[in-house]
Structures are given as C-alpha cells and as structure tokens.
Amino acid sequence: MEKTNFIDYIRIFCRSGHGGAGSKHFLRTKFNAMAGPDGGDGGRGGHIILRGNKNLWTLLHLRYYKNVLAENGEAGSGTNCTGRSGKDIYIDVPLGTIAKDEESGLQEVEILEDGQEVIWMYGGRGGLGNSNFATPTNQAPEHAQPGEPGTEGYKYLELKVLADVGLVGFPNAGKSTLLSVMTAAKPKIADYAFTTLTPQLGMVEYRDGKSFCIADLPGIIEGAAEGKGLGHRFLRHIERNSILLFLIPADSADHKKEFDILHKELEEYNPEMLQKDFVIAVSKSDMLDDELKEAIAKDLPTNVPHVFISSVTQQGLRELKDMLWASLNESQQS
C-alpha cells in the first residue's frame, strides 16, 4: 500500500485552449442595410495553471489524469460581442513540485508555496473581429483574425520533498525509528533493508512552540548516484533539505567508510549537495561505553558536528534537536 500511494513522478499530455476566431460581420438595421463592420473578437483559450496545495504530499490524485485539455475560446459574433474565454484548468500539486517539458527537458514551473498559482501553459489569444480593421479608406473590411492555437505536448510533474532536515543513511540504519521517536509520524519499521520505500515527513517540536520538518528518506546504497537501488528517485528528494543528518549505526563495521560512501554518492549525483550543512548522529549508542564512543569519534570527520543518540533510550535526542535548530538558524541567516 505504501508503495502504490506515494507517487512522485508522472507523465501527462497537456493542451491549452485555442483562441476563438474573430467575427466578420456587418451591421444591418431597418434604415441602414450597410451600417458598417461590427464583428466581435474571439475569446481566449483556457490556460493550464498549477496551484500549490499544502494538504497534498503526493501526486497520486493525478495518476489516472493522463490528458489535460483546456477549453477553447468561443468565436466572436455580431454587434461587437466578444466570444467567451475557455475555462482555465487548475491542477493542484504538493509543495516542492516542478514541471518539465518532455521534449526539451527544461524546468518550466516550480511550486514552493501554498496557494501559489503559476500559468503553466497559456491559452491561445482570440482573433480580432473585422470591426478592428476599419479605416477611413477601408470602411468595410472583409478580414477577421483566426484565433491563435494553444500549446500542447507531453509534460512531467516531479515532486521533491520539502523538509528542513533530511535523514541520510544506509538501509536499516535506524532512520524510521528515529523519526517515530522525534515526531508524531508512524513510518513502517522492520528489521530488514529498504523498509522505507517512500519519503516520510514529520514535525519535530522544539522549544517555545517552535518546530521544524524532518524527512525519513529511503536508504542509500553504494552506486545510488548511478541509479542502483532506489537511486535517483531517492536522491532528488534531498536536494531541497537545508540540513542533511547522516545516521550511522554504532554497530557499523567502519564508521568513517560508511560516511565517506554516503558523501561520495551525494557528490556524484550533484556536487551542490556538498554545500549543505551536515550533522552526524551515531545511532544505537546505548550499546556503547565511553571508551568506544571516544574511539568512534576519532574516526569521524572533524569538520562535521556529531552526536551519539539512541532512539530506544532517547539518549542524546535533546542535544540532537539543539544541534539541528542551531544549524537551521545559521543556514537561514547566511
């Protein structure tokens, strides 16, 4: 159920509305059979608009919405009546969604705020009626413009999870357990690799009513940057995190090597990842004595702050929250 309900990547065909044609019409009255041109303009074609919705966290609602076709504008008519514009189509998406064109691969829209509305595909303009072309030398123009066509093509919607802190680590490092203890989230937890197949978000309550968002992300394996395991599907979700919390279990065979592999995968996927703030948390530390903690600390990078924690005994969790909050404030000020 977890795997099918989290949809973070879809392909859809979109077409904005065509503009309505301008009218070629001449006014005829009881007393004047040639009262002049009065053709109205055509209506605008419908836009396709993306709208941010903070209550959505997946693209699941668009899974079977494969064709998005906006309404065409109506043609103009006599007595200078403008045709009705086509109805705009609004597509609600979760925050952190980007829209790309399939053919060019270029990013076209990015939705980061609740209620943010961006016209993704513009409808075609309506054509001008013949009343717009009347001149002193051409008082009965026979010309009216056709409406402009809309735009169409295959598009991609891609979700990148928005969170202040992203949990990074190998499968079964204890990320889901930590999230369940620090937040009200209830991720799936089991004693085997790749328990987490989709990102899980939770709010960490700090002090004085303050809070921050933390994301439990699927575990990295060596070669993830090349697409192995969950590969790119996982790595793109950590692009938006301000801080990356590296979780390394105390019973790891080589703590430094584990950190170096995680660091390397991030660098190979996107070197800009290395500009983020890092924090290391050594999980399952309730099994360590002071001597072992000191030995492990010597192996860890000196330029990255670290803390020993235990989700079971809640050892070091307050210190971890303080460390993350301080780092978040430094990131926002810089």
N, C-alpha and C positions, 0 to 999 in steps of 0.2 A: 504493500500500500504506500509506503514511504517513497519508493522509487517512482511510482506512477504519478503521485500527487505533486511532486516538485518538478515543474517544467521551467527551465531557464533558457531555452533556445527554441525558437520556432521560425518557420519559413512561411510567408504568406504572399499571395498575389494581391496587389493594390491597384486601384484605378480611381483617380479623382474624376469628378463630373465634367462633361463637355459643356462649354458655354452655349446658351441658346442663340439662334440666329436672329439678327435684326430684321425688322419687318419692312417690306417695300409696299407702302400703302399710300393712297391719295384720298384726301377728304372730299366727300361729295355731299353737298347739302341740297335742300329743296330749291334754294335760289342760286346756288353756285355749284355746278357739277364739277368744277375744277378748282377747288379751294386750296389746293396745294398738298405737299407731302406731309404725312403725319404718322409715318411708321415708327413704332417704338423700339427700344433697344431690347436685346435678348438678356435673359437672366444669367448670372454667374453660375458656373458648375460648382457642385458641392466640394468642400475641402475634406481632407482626411486629417484629423487632429489627434495628437497624442496628449493624454492628460494624466498627471501623476496622482496616484491614489495610495495613501499611506496604509490603508487597510488591506492592500494586496501584498503578498510576498512571493508570488509565483505567477508564471504566465499560463497556468493551467486553463483558465477560463477562455483562452484563445486557441486552445489545442485543436479544436474542430472548426475554427473560424478561419477557413483557408482562403476565402475570396472576400476582399473588402472592396465593394463597388459603390462609390458615391453617386448620388442622383444628378442627372443632367439638368442644366438650366432650361427653362421654358423659352420658347421663341417670343419675340415681341409681337405686338399687334397694333391695329389702327388706333387712332385718336391718341397717339403718343403713349400707349400703355406698355410699360416695361414688363417683360416676362418675369415670372417668379424664379428666384435663385434656387438651385438644387440644395437639398438638406445636407448639412455637414454631418460627417460621421465622426463620433468621438470614440477613441479607443483608450480605455482606462488601463494603465500599466503600473506595476510596482515601482517604487523609487529605486533608482540605480539602473533603470533600463536604458539601453542605447539602441538606436535604429540604424541599420546599414543597408545600402543598396547591394544587391547580389552581383550585378554586372561589374560595377566599379570597385566594390569592396570598401567604399568610403563611408565613414560615420556621418550620418545626416542630422540626427537628433539625439539629445541626451536629457533624460528626465531625472532630476535630483530633488525636487521639492513637491510637497503635497499641494494639489490644485494647480500646479504649473501646466500651462497649455501651450503647445507649440504646433503650428500648422506644418504637418509633415509633407503633405502633397497638396499643392494648390489646385483648385478647380480652374477650368478654362474661363477666360473672360467672355462675357456676352458680346455679340456683334452689335454694331451701331445701326439703328434704323435709318431709312433714307431721309428722314427729316433733318439729320445731322449734316447732310451733304448739299443742302440747298444753298445756292449762291445767287447774287444778282444776275449772273449770266446763265445760270442753270437752275431755274426755279422749279423744275420738275425732275429731280434726279431719279433715275431708274435703278440706282445702285444701293444695296444694303449689305452690310458685312455679315459673313457667316460667323458663328461662334468659334472661339479657339478651342482646340481639343484639350482634354485633360491629360494628365500624365499617368503612365502605368508601368508596371514592372514587378518583378519578384523582389521582396524585401526580407530582411532578417530582423527580428527583435531578440535582443540578448540581454539577459539580466546579470548584473554584477552586484552581489550583495553589499548593502551599505551597513557598515558597522565600524565602531571606533577601534575595536581590538579584534584581531583575527588570531585564532588558535592554530598554530602550525606544529606539525609533528608527524612521526611515522604512525601507521595504523596501530591501534591498541596502546597508545601512549598514555591514555587516561584523559583525553580531551573532553569526551562526553560526560565523564564522571565529574570533572571539574566544573563544567557548565551547569550541571544539575545541582551542584552544591552552592555555587556562587549566584545562581539566578533561579527564577521560577520555571525555567524551561525543563521539559522532560524528554530529553533525547533518548533514542534507543541505545541501551548499554548491554554489551555481552562480551565474553572473554574470547573473542576471535577478531581477526583483522577485518577492516572495512565494515565495521558495524555501522558507521555513519556513511551513507551514500549521498546525502544531500546536506547543504548548509543548515545549521540550526542557530537561531538567534535568541538571545536572552538579555534582559536588562539587569545590570548589577547595581544594587542600591548602595550608595556610598554614604557620606555623612551630610547632615543638614538638608535632607531631601534631594541631594544631588545623585545623579545616576549616569551610567554610560552603557553603551551597547557592545556586547561581545558575541562573536560568531564562532561556533564549533564547525570547522571545515573538514571535509574528507581528508584522510591521511595521505601524505606524500610518500611515494616510493622512489627509489633511485631510478632515474630515467623519466620522471614525470614530465620534465620540460620537453622531452621528445615524444610525449603522448602516451607513455606507458601507464598502466593502471588507469586511474581516472584522469590523469594527465591534464590537458589544457582546460578541461571542464572544471577542474578544481582550481587551478592556478589563477584563472581570470577573476575568481571571487575575492582574492586577497589584494587585488590592485587598488581597491578603494579603502582598505583599512589604514588608519593613521599609524597604528602600532601593531607589530607582529609579535605575539607571545609564543616563543619556542618552548614546547613542552617536551622535556627529555626525561624518561623514567629513570629512577635511581638504579634499577637492576640492569641498565644498558651495559653491554659488554665494553663499549668505548664511547664515552660521553662526547669527547671532542670530535671524533669521527662522525658521530650522528649529527652534531651541529653543522659540521663542515659540509656534509652531504645535503642537508636542508638548505644551507646557504648557497651552495653551488646550483641547486635546482632553480632557486629563485633568480639567481643571476643569469642563468642560461635562458630562462623564459623571458625575463625583462630586466635588464640591468638597473632600471629606475627603481626597482623594488628595494635595492640596497640603500636608497636614500631615506627609507622609513626608519622609525625608531624601533629598536629591538629590545626585548626583555626575555631572559631565560628563566624558566621555572623548572626545577628538578622535582618531578612528581614522585609519589610513593615514598617520600622521605621518612616516613615513620619507621622504616626498617633500617635506618642509618643511625650510627652513633656519631659523636662529634668528630672523631678521628677520620671516619670515612667521608663525612661532609667536607672536611678540610682538604682531603686528597682530591675529591671530585672538583672542588672549587679551583684548585690549581690547574686543572685541565681545561677549564672553561675560558673563553676569550676575556681578556682583562678590560676591553673597551665596551663590553656589554653587561649591564647590571643583571644580577641573578638573585634568585631567592629559592630556598628549599621549602617545598609545600607537601601537604598530604591532604587529599580530598576526604579521606576516611576520618582522620582525627581533626581535620580543619587546621592543622598546623601551618603557620605562615600565610594564611589566606588574607588576614588583615594587612600584613606587610605587602603582599602582592597587590592588593587594591590601592594602597597608598602609592606604590611604585607606578602603577598604571595611571592613576589620576594625575600624579605629578608630571609624568611624561606627556599625557594628553594636553595638559595646560601649556607645557613648553612648546608643543607642536602647534597649538592654536595661536600662540603669541608670536612665534617666529615666522 
